[in-house]
Amino acid sequence: MPILPPRHMVTHITTILKKDASTKIKVLQEIIKIATESYNPSYAKTWAAKTLAIADIYGNWDESYAELPRYLAAVKVGNPGTEYVINTTRAPGLMSYMPIDPLRRPPYVYHRYCARHIGANFMRRYNKKVGIQVKVTAMEVQKRKYKRQLSKMINWDDGKIHKDLTDLDQPKWSLAYDGSRRYGSCTTNVSKDLNGVLKEARHLPITVTIMTTFYKSVEYFFSKVEGARQRKDNNHILSKFAMDKFEH
């Protein structure tokens, strides 16, 4: 069978990607093989086909970046008091948009570093002990304890480690000084805690990802409020989870 270009594979995988954009490449390869009755696409070509299909369904990635500030501004108007935190270490494409427009800067959007990535960077630059201590310091929520952890590194490597760390913008990497913008979350891994709620938002262009996250979060908390209201109407002061803990 002749080699199929990625664009010709799109028709075979669009339906499943509409249902689940996180479908693995190996699954898509098998779908294409079955649909064509013999063609076995490479991983790279299947990845390219998936990228094209996602763009067809949800829009172009570059256009999505450009649309993001307008969407965030609209959400903020409809939900007064809303703030956004971009928690990352390596996202030059996304961060390049932030300084251009006032809507991409505080008080609309806040940028924070992932403590796990900061620690990993220091571990690669110095050693494992340094990386661990940097993460411990970043995750301290009390300024007194933060300063105590930071002081432990003041003489390490003739003060170079301490200087490298304090040269970073403090609110961006430390919970003690971030103004509670991250609600106590210090790493991008917080998304893993929400996978069950936000699974549909993965592997999508950025604006669609945030849009899906927003509506899924509202749906999730609305259901929790309804459950809490029902328990209150039935004279239950505590949640079922808390009651189970007390009873066992």
C-alpha positions as CSV (number, residue, x, y, z in Angstrom):
1,M,0.0,0.0,0.0
2,P,1.3,3.5,-0.8
3,I,2.6,5.7,2.0
4,L,-0.2,7.9,3.5
5,P,0.7,11.5,4.4
6,P,-0.5,12.7,7.9
7,R,-3.3,14.8,6.4
8,H,-4.9,11.7,4.8
9,M,-4.8,9.9,8.2
10,V,-6.9,12.6,9.9
11,T,-10.2,11.3,8.7
12,H,-9.6,8.0,10.4
13,I,-8.9,9.5,13.9
14,T,-11.0,12.6,14.1
15,T,-14.0,10.9,15.7
16,I,-12.1,9.3,18.5
17,L,-10.2,12.5,19.2
18,K,-13.4,14.4,19.5
19,K,-14.4,12.0,22.3
20,D,-10.9,11.9,24.0
21,A,-8.1,14.2,22.8
22,S,-5.7,12.3,25.1
23,T,-5.9,9.1,23.1
24,K,-2.4,7.6,22.9
25,I,-0.5,7.5,19.7
26,K,-0.2,3.7,19.8
27,V,-4.0,3.4,19.9
28,L,-4.3,5.8,16.9
29,Q,-1.7,3.8,15.0
30,E,-3.9,0.7,15.4
31,I,-7.0,2.6,14.4
32,I,-5.3,3.8,11.2
33,K,-4.0,0.3,10.5
34,I,-7.5,-1.2,10.8
35,A,-9.2,1.6,8.8
36,T,-6.7,1.3,5.9
37,E,-6.7,-2.6,6.2
38,S,-2.9,-2.7,5.9
39,Y,-1.0,0.6,6.3
40,N,1.1,0.7,9.5
41,P,1.9,4.4,10.2
42,S,5.1,5.4,12.0
43,Y,4.8,7.1,15.5
44,A,6.0,10.4,14.0
45,K,3.5,10.5,11.2
46,T,0.7,9.5,13.6
47,W,1.7,12.3,15.9
48,A,1.6,14.7,13.0
49,A,-1.9,13.5,12.0
50,K,-3.1,13.8,15.6
51,T,-1.8,17.4,15.7
52,L,-3.7,18.2,12.5
53,A,-6.9,16.6,13.7
54,I,-6.8,18.5,17.0
55,A,-6.3,21.7,15.1
56,D,-9.2,20.9,12.8
57,I,-11.5,20.2,15.8
58,Y,-10.4,22.9,18.3
59,G,-8.5,25.4,16.3
60,N,-4.8,26.3,15.6
61,W,-2.4,26.4,18.5
62,D,-0.9,29.8,17.6
63,E,-4.3,31.3,17.1
64,S,-5.3,29.9,20.5
65,Y,-2.4,31.7,22.2
66,A,-3.5,35.0,20.6
67,E,-7.1,34.4,21.7
68,L,-6.2,33.6,25.4
69,P,-6.0,37.2,26.8
70,R,-9.5,38.0,25.3
71,Y,-11.0,34.9,26.8
72,L,-9.4,35.5,30.3
73,A,-10.6,39.1,30.2
74,A,-14.2,37.9,29.4
75,V,-14.1,35.4,32.2
76,K,-12.9,38.1,34.6
77,V,-15.6,40.5,33.6
78,G,-18.2,37.7,34.2
79,N,-16.6,36.6,37.4
80,P,-15.4,39.6,39.4
81,G,-12.4,38.9,41.5
82,T,-11.0,36.2,39.3
83,E,-7.2,35.9,39.1
84,Y,-5.0,33.6,37.0
85,V,-1.7,32.1,37.8
86,I,0.5,30.7,35.1
87,N,2.7,28.2,37.0
88,T,5.6,27.1,34.9
89,T,9.3,27.2,34.4
90,R,9.9,26.6,30.7
91,A,7.2,28.1,28.5
92,P,8.8,30.8,26.4
93,G,6.0,30.7,23.8
94,L,3.3,31.4,26.4
95,M,5.3,33.8,28.4
96,S,6.3,35.9,25.4
97,Y,2.6,37.0,25.1
98,M,2.4,38.3,28.7
99,P,4.3,41.6,28.6
100,I,2.6,42.8,25.4
101,D,-0.9,43.6,26.6
102,P,-2.0,45.0,30.1
103,L,-4.6,42.2,30.2
104,R,-1.7,39.7,30.3
105,R,-0.2,41.1,33.4
106,P,-1.3,41.6,37.0
107,P,-3.9,42.0,38.3
108,Y,-5.3,39.8,35.5
109,V,-2.6,37.1,35.2
110,Y,0.2,36.1,37.5
111,H,3.3,34.1,36.6
112,R,4.8,31.6,39.0
113,Y,7.6,29.1,38.7
114,C,7.2,25.4,39.3
115,A,9.2,24.6,42.5
116,R,9.9,21.0,41.3
117,H,11.5,22.4,38.1
118,I,13.5,25.0,40.0
119,G,14.8,22.3,42.3
120,A,15.7,20.1,39.3
121,N,17.6,23.0,37.7
122,F,19.6,23.5,40.8
123,M,20.2,19.8,41.2
124,R,21.6,19.6,37.6
125,R,23.7,22.8,38.2
126,Y,25.1,21.7,41.6
127,N,24.0,18.4,43.2
128,K,21.0,16.4,44.6
129,K,21.3,17.9,48.1
130,V,21.0,21.4,46.8
131,G,18.0,20.5,44.6
132,I,16.1,19.0,47.6
133,Q,16.9,22.0,49.8
134,V,15.7,24.5,47.2
135,K,12.4,22.6,46.9
136,V,12.0,22.5,50.7
137,T,12.7,26.2,50.9
138,A,10.2,27.0,48.1
139,M,7.4,25.1,49.8
140,E,7.7,26.8,53.2
141,V,4.6,29.0,53.7
142,Q,5.8,30.9,56.7
143,K,8.3,33.6,56.1
144,R,10.2,32.8,59.3
145,K,10.6,29.1,58.3
146,Y,11.4,30.1,54.7
147,K,14.3,32.4,55.9
148,R,15.6,29.6,58.1
149,Q,15.7,27.1,55.3
150,L,17.2,29.7,52.9
151,S,20.0,30.5,55.5
152,K,21.1,26.9,55.4
153,M,22.5,27.5,51.9
154,I,24.2,30.8,52.6
155,N,27.7,29.4,52.8
156,W,27.2,26.5,50.3
157,D,29.7,26.7,47.4
158,D,31.1,30.0,48.8
159,G,27.7,31.6,48.7
160,K,27.1,31.1,45.0
161,I,24.0,28.9,45.5
162,H,22.4,31.4,47.8
163,K,23.0,34.2,45.4
164,D,21.7,32.2,42.4
165,L,18.5,31.5,44.3
166,T,17.9,35.0,45.7
167,D,18.6,36.5,42.3
168,L,15.3,34.8,41.2
169,D,12.1,36.9,41.6
170,Q,11.1,35.8,45.1
171,P,7.3,35.8,44.7
172,K,7.6,33.6,41.6
173,W,9.2,30.6,43.3
174,S,8.4,30.8,47.0
175,L,5.1,30.1,48.7
176,A,6.0,32.4,51.6
177,Y,6.1,35.4,49.3
178,D,3.7,34.6,46.4
179,G,0.7,36.4,47.9
180,S,-1.3,33.2,48.2
181,R,-1.8,33.3,44.4
182,R,-1.3,29.5,44.1
183,Y,-3.5,28.6,47.1
184,G,-0.6,26.6,48.6
185,S,0.3,24.7,45.4
186,C,4.0,25.0,44.5
187,T,4.3,22.8,41.4
188,T,2.7,22.2,38.1
189,N,2.0,18.7,39.3
190,V,-1.1,20.0,41.0
191,S,-2.8,19.2,37.7
192,K,-2.4,15.5,38.4
193,D,-4.7,15.9,41.4
194,L,-7.5,17.1,39.1
195,N,-7.0,14.6,36.3
196,G,-10.4,12.9,37.0
197,V,-12.1,16.3,36.6
198,L,-10.1,17.8,33.9
199,K,-9.1,14.8,31.7
200,E,-10.9,16.3,28.7
201,A,-8.8,19.5,28.9
202,R,-5.4,17.8,28.2
203,H,-3.6,17.8,24.8
204,L,-5.7,20.8,23.5
205,P,-4.8,24.3,22.4
206,I,-4.3,26.6,25.4
207,T,-7.5,28.6,25.2
208,V,-9.7,25.5,24.8
209,T,-7.7,23.9,27.7
210,I,-8.5,26.8,30.0
211,M,-12.1,27.0,28.8
212,T,-12.7,23.3,29.5
213,T,-10.9,23.6,32.9
214,F,-13.1,26.5,33.9
215,Y,-16.4,24.9,33.0
216,K,-15.3,21.5,34.4
217,S,-14.3,23.1,37.7
218,V,-17.6,25.0,37.9
219,E,-19.4,21.8,37.3
220,Y,-17.4,19.9,39.9
221,F,-17.8,22.5,42.7
222,F,-21.5,23.0,41.8
223,S,-22.1,19.3,42.4
224,K,-20.2,19.5,45.7
225,V,-22.3,22.4,46.8
226,E,-25.5,20.6,46.0
227,G,-24.3,17.6,48.0
228,A,-23.4,19.8,50.9
229,R,-26.8,21.5,50.8
230,Q,-28.6,18.2,50.9
231,R,-26.6,17.0,53.9
232,K,-27.3,20.3,55.7
233,D,-31.0,19.9,55.0
234,N,-30.8,16.5,56.6
235,N,-29.2,18.0,59.7
236,H,-25.7,16.6,58.9
237,I,-23.1,19.1,60.1
238,L,-20.1,17.3,58.6
239,S,-19.4,15.8,55.2
240,K,-19.8,12.1,54.6
241,F,-16.0,11.8,54.3
242,A,-15.5,13.5,57.7
243,M,-18.2,11.4,59.4
244,D,-16.6,8.2,58.0
245,K,-13.3,9.2,59.5
246,F,-14.9,9.9,62.9
247,E,-16.9,6.6,62.9
248,H,-13.9,4.5,62.0
